[in-house]
Amino acid sequence: MAKKQGSEKTADQQPGRLKQIGMVAKVVHQQSPRTIPIAAAVAVLILAVFVVIGIWTGSWIIWPLTGVPVALLVGFIIFTRSAQRVQYTMLDGRLGAGMAILENMRGNWTMEAGVAANKQMDVVHRVVGRPGVILVGEGDPNRLRGLIAGEKKRVSRVAHDIHIYDFKVGNGEGQVPLDKLQRTLLKLPRTLDKSMVAELIYRLKALPPAMQMPKGPMPRNAKMPRGMRGQAG
């Protein structure tokens, strides 16, 4: 019975996934019209190579059948990488773009959005992983300097000798471009094991909330990141 219910659930999810892929393909085509034709052409070319090898070796069935999944995989990889580049282009410069990237980090990462902010909507996010504590700021670099320094001082009360990194998202000097944010974090040395990471997260949760919503009117047409909305009330 459990297996049948699982199958029904998978079948229900399938149309949603196909619809999502279709929506992504539509956006990618609008932003980069050559991406899908190139991915399809590469897939066809790879399949053709496998067919030629099959003809040359006399294995009419094995090589073409092997070539189909390989061709589809390579074409899909080209498509997904192009979709990622389009995503970065669309998010670059927008409020909360760094948060969106951090939320989709692969691996054992814990992210808390908007641990510090000001009325100009500069924000600092806190990421915890095997490298230690990573503070990621979005906004004006000069204003972020004080926000990051304050959060680093607060975190150091419980982090002790654990390394605290800090980065600012942006395209200026000393900043990390949005499309390199994930890679930058993934390249950090992993000095903690899983138990140490869990203990660090526990200690950080024991810290009292530091961020308070700034007084005065908020900038017009500014939207708060999702992680901050719960603290606005």
C-alpha positions as CSV (number, residue, x, y, z in Angstrom):
1,M,0.0,0.0,0.0
2,A,2.8,2.4,0.9
3,K,4.6,1.8,-2.4
4,K,1.4,2.5,-4.3
5,Q,0.8,5.8,-2.5
6,G,4.4,6.8,-3.2
7,S,3.9,6.0,-6.9
8,E,0.7,8.1,-6.9
9,K,2.6,11.0,-5.2
10,T,5.4,10.8,-7.8
11,A,2.9,10.8,-10.6
12,D,1.2,13.8,-9.2
13,Q,4.5,15.7,-8.9
14,Q,5.5,14.8,-12.5
15,P,3.2,17.3,-14.3
16,G,4.4,20.1,-11.9
17,R,8.1,19.3,-12.6
18,L,7.4,19.3,-16.4
19,K,5.6,22.6,-16.1
20,Q,8.5,24.1,-14.1
21,I,11.0,23.0,-16.7
22,G,8.8,24.5,-19.4
23,M,8.6,27.8,-17.6
24,V,12.4,27.8,-17.1
25,A,12.9,27.0,-20.8
26,K,10.6,29.9,-21.8
27,V,12.6,32.4,-19.6
28,V,15.9,31.0,-20.9
29,H,14.7,31.3,-24.5
30,Q,13.6,34.9,-24.0
31,Q,16.9,35.9,-22.4
32,S,19.2,33.8,-24.5
33,P,17.5,32.6,-27.7
34,R,20.4,30.6,-28.9
35,T,20.8,28.4,-25.8
36,I,18.1,25.8,-26.5
37,P,19.1,25.3,-30.2
38,I,22.8,25.0,-29.2
39,A,21.9,22.4,-26.5
40,A,19.8,20.4,-29.0
41,A,22.4,20.6,-31.7
42,V,25.1,19.3,-29.3
43,A,22.8,16.4,-28.3
44,V,22.1,15.5,-31.9
45,L,25.8,15.7,-32.8
46,I,26.8,13.4,-29.9
47,L,24.0,10.9,-30.9
48,A,25.3,11.0,-34.5
49,V,28.8,10.1,-33.3
50,F,27.5,7.1,-31.4
51,V,25.5,6.0,-34.5
52,V,28.6,6.3,-36.7
53,I,30.6,4.2,-34.2
54,G,27.8,1.7,-34.2
55,I,27.9,1.4,-38.0
56,W,31.7,1.2,-38.0
57,T,31.8,-1.5,-35.4
58,G,28.8,-3.4,-36.6
59,S,27.0,-2.8,-33.2
60,W,23.8,-1.3,-34.6
61,I,21.9,-1.4,-31.4
62,I,24.3,-1.1,-28.5
63,W,26.1,2.1,-29.5
64,P,23.0,4.1,-30.5
65,L,21.1,3.1,-27.4
66,T,24.1,4.1,-25.3
67,G,24.3,7.4,-27.2
68,V,20.7,8.5,-26.4
69,P,21.1,9.0,-22.6
70,V,24.6,10.5,-23.1
71,A,23.3,13.0,-25.7
72,L,20.3,13.9,-23.5
73,L,22.6,14.4,-20.4
74,V,25.1,16.6,-22.2
75,G,22.3,18.7,-23.7
76,F,20.6,19.0,-20.3
77,I,23.8,20.1,-18.7
78,I,24.3,22.8,-21.3
79,F,20.7,24.0,-20.8
80,T,20.9,24.1,-16.9
81,R,24.2,26.0,-17.0
82,S,22.8,28.6,-19.3
83,A,19.6,28.8,-17.1
84,Q,21.9,29.4,-14.1
85,R,23.7,32.2,-16.0
86,V,20.3,33.8,-16.9
87,Q,19.2,33.6,-13.3
88,Y,22.3,35.4,-12.1
89,T,21.8,38.1,-14.8
90,M,18.2,38.6,-13.8
91,L,19.0,38.7,-10.0
92,D,22.2,40.8,-10.2
93,G,21.7,44.2,-8.5
94,R,18.4,43.3,-7.0
95,L,17.6,43.4,-3.2
96,G,17.9,39.9,-1.8
97,A,19.7,38.4,-4.8
98,G,22.5,37.1,-2.5
99,M,20.0,35.6,-0.1
100,A,18.3,33.8,-3.0
101,I,21.7,32.2,-4.0
102,L,22.5,31.3,-0.5
103,E,19.1,29.6,0.1
104,N,19.9,27.3,-2.9
105,M,23.4,26.3,-1.7
106,R,24.1,22.6,-2.1
107,G,25.5,20.6,0.8
108,N,25.3,20.9,4.5
109,W,24.8,24.6,5.0
110,T,22.5,26.6,7.3
111,M,21.6,30.1,6.4
112,E,19.8,32.7,8.4
113,A,18.8,35.7,6.4
114,G,18.8,39.3,7.6
115,V,20.6,38.9,10.9
116,A,21.6,42.6,10.6
117,A,20.1,45.5,8.6
118,N,19.6,49.2,8.5
119,K,16.9,51.5,7.1
120,Q,18.8,51.8,3.8
121,M,18.0,48.1,3.4
122,D,21.6,47.0,3.6
123,V,21.5,43.5,5.0
124,V,23.8,40.8,6.4
125,H,23.1,37.1,6.1
126,R,24.8,34.4,8.3
127,V,25.8,31.1,6.8
128,V,27.1,28.2,8.9
129,G,28.9,25.2,7.4
130,R,32.1,23.2,7.8
131,P,34.3,26.2,7.1
132,G,32.8,28.0,10.1
133,V,30.7,31.1,10.1
134,I,30.3,33.2,6.9
135,L,28.7,36.6,6.9
136,V,27.5,37.8,3.5
137,G,26.5,41.4,3.1
138,E,24.3,43.0,0.4
139,G,24.1,46.7,-0.1
140,D,26.5,49.7,0.1
141,P,30.0,48.5,0.9
142,N,30.7,51.4,3.2
143,R,27.6,51.0,5.3
144,L,28.0,47.2,5.3
145,R,31.4,47.5,7.0
146,G,29.8,48.6,10.3
147,L,27.0,46.0,10.0
148,I,29.4,43.2,9.4
149,A,31.7,44.3,12.1
150,G,28.9,44.4,14.7
151,E,27.6,40.9,13.7
152,K,31.1,39.5,13.7
153,K,31.6,40.8,17.2
154,R,28.3,39.3,18.4
155,V,29.0,35.9,16.8
156,S,32.6,35.8,18.2
157,R,31.0,35.5,21.7
158,V,30.0,32.0,21.0
159,A,32.2,31.0,18.0
160,H,35.4,31.3,20.1
161,D,38.3,30.0,17.9
162,I,36.1,29.1,14.9
163,H,36.9,31.2,11.9
164,I,34.4,33.9,10.8
165,Y,34.5,34.9,7.2
166,D,32.8,37.9,5.7
167,F,32.0,38.8,2.1
168,K,30.2,41.6,0.3
169,V,28.1,40.8,-2.8
170,G,28.7,43.1,-5.7
171,N,30.8,43.9,-8.8
172,G,33.1,46.5,-7.2
173,E,36.6,46.2,-5.8
174,G,36.7,43.9,-2.8
175,Q,33.3,42.4,-3.5
176,V,32.2,39.0,-4.7
177,P,30.1,38.9,-7.9
178,L,26.8,37.2,-7.6
179,D,27.6,34.4,-10.0
180,K,30.8,33.5,-8.0
181,L,29.2,33.6,-4.6
182,Q,28.5,29.9,-4.3
183,R,31.9,28.9,-5.7
184,T,33.6,31.3,-3.3
185,L,31.9,29.7,-0.2
186,L,32.5,26.1,-1.5
187,K,36.2,26.8,-1.9
188,L,36.7,27.7,1.8
189,P,38.7,25.2,3.8
190,R,36.5,22.7,5.8
191,T,37.9,22.8,9.3
192,L,34.8,21.5,11.2
193,D,33.2,18.1,11.3
194,K,29.4,17.6,11.4
195,S,29.2,17.4,15.2
196,M,31.2,20.7,15.5
197,V,28.9,22.4,13.0
198,A,25.8,21.2,15.0
199,E,27.2,22.5,18.2
200,L,28.1,25.8,16.6
201,I,24.5,26.2,15.3
202,Y,23.2,25.4,18.8
203,R,25.3,28.1,20.3
204,L,24.4,30.7,17.7
205,K,20.7,30.0,18.4
206,A,21.3,30.8,22.0
207,L,22.3,34.4,21.0
208,P,19.6,37.0,21.6
209,P,18.2,38.6,18.4
210,A,20.5,41.4,17.3
211,M,18.5,43.0,14.5
212,Q,15.8,45.6,15.2
213,M,13.9,47.2,12.5
214,P,15.3,50.7,11.9
215,K,13.2,53.7,12.9
216,G,11.8,56.1,10.4
217,P,10.2,55.6,7.0
218,M,11.4,52.8,4.8
219,P,12.6,53.6,1.2
220,R,9.9,53.6,-1.3
221,N,9.5,50.6,-3.6
222,A,11.8,48.5,-1.3
223,K,10.9,45.0,-0.5
224,M,12.2,43.2,2.6
225,P,13.9,39.8,2.1
226,R,11.7,37.0,3.3
227,G,14.0,36.3,6.3
228,M,13.2,39.8,7.7
229,R,9.5,39.9,7.2
230,G,8.8,37.8,10.3
231,Q,10.7,40.3,12.5
232,A,9.0,43.4,11.0
233,G,5.9,42.9,13.2
